[in-house]
């Protein structure tokens, strides 16, 4: 199964292509000012690097949050468009779970995947680093950086841009991975999407919704 993975939950746009659980190609745009503008070019480069045409893709995997409200909507809309046009399956991959896979943590350590949620909050979840990959310990949550720091065990690895945005809070509480080298990867989203698709988690394109955790700042007014 060939899976195209898309992650736009942070200010880094990431795209990857995998055949089953083997990554064929991946690319990122870490300076993207507009995911809507950069995403098509990223997809084109990844397909070209892998030597695979878009019509050979069988499943689309997309990071569904939590993360940037705008980024999540852009990524999901793009993934839904491809899925609708090609009659493809669509799979949602939790953003923090995918991020935990880039932590380079040793077995026995606790991985804290955390990204800046603005308003002096972070989106975060804890995972146990195991031989077969991260195992989730807590649900996704939005909380103050200091509250998260207080929960971290002694042997913790922090991955995500929250470690740099709130370095003063997390310094000494965890080993902080640089976001420049430990950022979201489309190949991981593609691999996790393959695992979920095999397990029967694929849904019709219109049925997939972002996971915001925290209510969006802008919302449509309710009808009276």
C-alpha positions as CSV (number, residue, x, y, z in Angstrom):
1,X,0.0,0.0,0.0
2,X,1.4,3.4,-1.0
3,X,0.5,6.1,1.5
4,X,1.0,9.9,1.2
5,X,1.6,11.5,4.6
6,X,0.9,15.2,5.3
7,X,1.6,17.3,8.4
8,X,0.8,21.0,8.7
9,X,0.0,21.1,12.4
10,X,2.9,23.4,13.2
11,X,4.7,26.2,11.2
12,X,6.7,23.4,9.5
13,X,5.0,21.7,6.6
14,X,6.0,18.1,6.1
15,X,5.2,15.5,3.4
16,X,6.2,11.9,3.1
17,X,5.5,8.9,1.0
18,X,5.7,5.3,2.2
19,X,5.1,1.8,0.8
20,X,3.6,0.0,3.7
21,X,5.9,0.9,6.6
22,X,9.0,1.8,4.5
23,X,9.5,5.5,3.8
24,X,10.3,6.1,0.1
25,X,10.8,9.9,0.2
26,X,10.0,12.9,2.4
27,X,10.5,16.6,2.5
28,X,9.8,19.6,4.8
29,X,9.4,23.3,4.5
30,X,10.5,24.8,7.8
31,X,10.1,28.4,6.7
32,X,6.6,28.2,5.2
33,X,4.7,31.4,5.4
34,X,1.6,29.8,3.9
35,X,1.0,26.0,4.0
36,X,-1.7,26.4,1.3
37,X,1.0,27.8,-1.0
38,X,3.9,25.4,-0.1
39,X,2.0,22.1,0.3
40,X,1.4,21.4,-3.4
41,X,5.1,21.9,-4.2
42,X,6.2,19.7,-1.4
43,X,3.9,16.9,-2.5
44,X,5.2,17.2,-6.1
45,X,8.8,17.1,-4.9
46,X,8.2,14.0,-2.8
47,X,6.4,12.1,-5.5
48,X,9.2,13.0,-8.0
49,X,11.9,11.9,-5.6
50,X,10.2,8.6,-5.0
51,X,9.5,8.1,-8.7
52,X,5.8,7.5,-8.1
53,X,2.8,9.2,-9.8
54,X,0.0,10.6,-7.7
55,X,-2.5,8.2,-9.2
56,X,-0.4,5.3,-7.7
57,X,-1.2,6.6,-4.1
58,X,-3.8,4.4,-2.4
59,X,-4.2,6.1,1.0
60,X,-3.8,9.7,2.3
61,X,-2.7,10.1,5.9
62,X,-3.0,13.5,7.5
63,X,-2.0,14.9,10.9
64,X,-5.2,15.9,12.6
65,X,-4.1,17.8,15.7
66,X,-3.8,19.3,18.1
67,X,-1.9,22.1,16.5
68,X,-2.3,25.4,14.6
69,X,-6.0,25.8,13.8
70,X,-5.2,27.3,10.4
71,X,-2.5,24.7,9.6
72,X,-4.8,21.8,10.5
73,X,-7.6,23.1,8.3
74,X,-5.2,23.6,5.4
75,X,-3.7,20.2,5.6
76,X,-7.0,18.4,6.1
77,X,-8.7,20.3,3.2
78,X,-5.8,19.5,0.9
79,X,-5.9,15.8,1.9
80,X,-9.6,15.6,1.5
81,X,-9.4,17.2,-2.0
82,X,-6.9,14.6,-3.2
83,X,-8.9,11.8,-1.6
84,X,-12.2,12.9,-3.1
85,X,-10.7,13.4,-6.6
86,X,-9.0,10.0,-6.6
87,X,-11.5,8.0,-4.6
88,X,-8.8,7.3,-2.0
89,X,-9.0,6.3,1.7
90,X,-8.2,8.9,4.3
91,X,-6.6,8.3,7.7
92,X,-6.1,10.7,10.6
93,X,-2.9,10.5,12.5
94,X,-2.6,12.3,15.9
95,X,0.0,15.1,15.7
96,X,1.7,14.5,19.0
97,X,1.9,10.8,18.5
98,X,3.7,11.3,15.2
99,X,6.0,13.9,16.8
100,X,6.9,11.5,19.6
101,X,8.5,9.2,17.0
102,X,11.2,11.7,16.1
103,X,12.4,12.1,19.8
104,X,15.3,9.7,19.6
105,X,14.6,8.6,23.1
106,X,16.1,5.5,24.7
107,X,14.0,2.7,26.0
108,X,12.8,3.5,29.5
109,X,12.7,7.3,29.0
110,X,9.5,9.3,28.9
111,X,8.8,11.3,25.8
112,X,7.0,14.6,26.1
113,X,5.6,15.7,22.7
114,X,4.7,19.4,23.1
115,X,4.0,22.2,20.7
116,X,3.3,25.9,21.3
117,X,-0.5,26.6,21.6
118,X,0.0,30.3,22.1
119,X,-1.7,32.2,24.9
120,X,1.0,30.8,27.3
121,X,-0.2,27.2,26.8
122,X,1.1,24.1,25.1
123,X,-0.5,21.1,23.5
124,X,1.2,18.1,25.0
125,X,1.1,14.3,25.7
126,X,3.4,11.8,27.3
127,X,4.7,8.6,25.8
128,X,6.8,5.8,27.0
129,X,9.8,5.1,24.8
130,X,9.8,1.4,24.0
131,X,11.7,-0.8,21.5
132,X,8.7,-0.9,19.1
133,X,8.1,2.8,19.3
134,X,6.4,5.3,21.6
135,X,3.5,4.1,23.8
136,X,0.9,6.7,24.8
137,X,0.7,7.4,28.5
138,X,-1.6,10.4,28.6
139,X,-4.3,12.0,26.4
140,X,-3.6,15.2,24.4
141,X,-4.1,18.2,26.6
142,X,-3.8,22.0,26.5
143,X,-2.1,23.3,29.7
144,X,0.3,25.9,31.0
145,X,4.0,25.2,30.4
146,X,4.8,25.2,34.2
147,X,2.0,22.7,34.8
148,X,3.5,20.4,32.2
149,X,7.0,20.8,33.5
150,X,5.8,19.8,37.0
151,X,4.5,16.5,35.6
152,X,7.7,15.4,33.8
153,X,9.6,12.4,35.3
154,X,13.3,12.7,35.8
155,X,14.3,10.8,32.6
156,X,12.2,12.8,30.1
157,X,12.9,13.9,26.5
158,X,11.0,16.9,25.2
159,X,10.3,17.1,21.5
160,X,8.4,19.9,19.7
161,X,8.8,23.7,19.4
162,X,7.4,24.2,23.0
163,X,10.9,23.3,24.3
164,X,12.4,26.3,22.6
165,X,9.5,28.7,23.1
166,X,9.4,28.0,26.8
167,X,13.0,26.9,27.3
168,X,13.2,28.9,30.6
169,X,10.4,26.7,32.0
170,X,11.6,23.3,30.8
171,X,15.4,23.9,31.3
172,X,16.6,21.3,33.8
173,X,13.2,19.4,33.7
174,X,13.9,17.5,30.5
175,X,16.4,16.9,27.7
176,X,15.2,19.3,25.0
177,X,15.5,18.2,21.4
178,X,16.2,21.0,18.9
179,X,13.2,21.7,16.7
180,X,15.5,22.3,13.8
181,X,16.4,18.7,13.7
182,X,13.5,17.0,15.5
183,X,10.5,18.5,13.7
184,X,7.4,16.8,12.2
185,X,8.2,14.3,9.4
186,X,5.8,13.3,6.7
187,X,7.4,9.9,6.4
188,X,6.4,9.1,9.9
189,X,2.8,10.3,9.3
190,X,2.7,8.1,6.2
191,X,4.0,5.0,8.1
192,X,1.6,5.5,11.0
193,X,-1.2,6.1,8.5
194,X,-0.4,2.7,6.9
195,X,-0.6,1.0,10.3
196,X,-4.0,2.6,11.0
197,X,-5.3,1.9,7.5
198,X,-4.4,-1.8,7.9
199,X,-6.2,-1.8,11.2
200,X,-9.4,-0.5,9.5
201,X,-9.2,3.1,10.7
202,X,-9.6,4.7,7.2
203,X,-12.7,6.8,6.8
204,X,-14.6,8.6,4.0
205,X,-12.9,12.0,3.3
206,X,-15.8,14.0,4.5
207,X,-15.9,12.2,7.9
208,X,-12.5,13.2,9.2
209,X,-12.4,16.2,11.5
210,X,-9.5,18.1,13.1
211,X,-8.7,17.5,16.8
212,X,-8.4,20.9,18.3
213,X,-8.3,20.1,22.1
214,X,-8.9,23.8,22.7
215,X,-11.8,25.7,21.2
216,X,-10.7,27.8,18.2
217,X,-10.3,31.5,18.9
218,X,-12.7,32.4,16.0
219,X,-16.0,30.7,15.9
220,X,-19.2,31.2,14.0
221,X,-21.9,32.9,16.0
222,X,-24.7,30.6,17.2
223,X,-28.1,31.1,15.7
224,X,-30.6,32.4,18.2
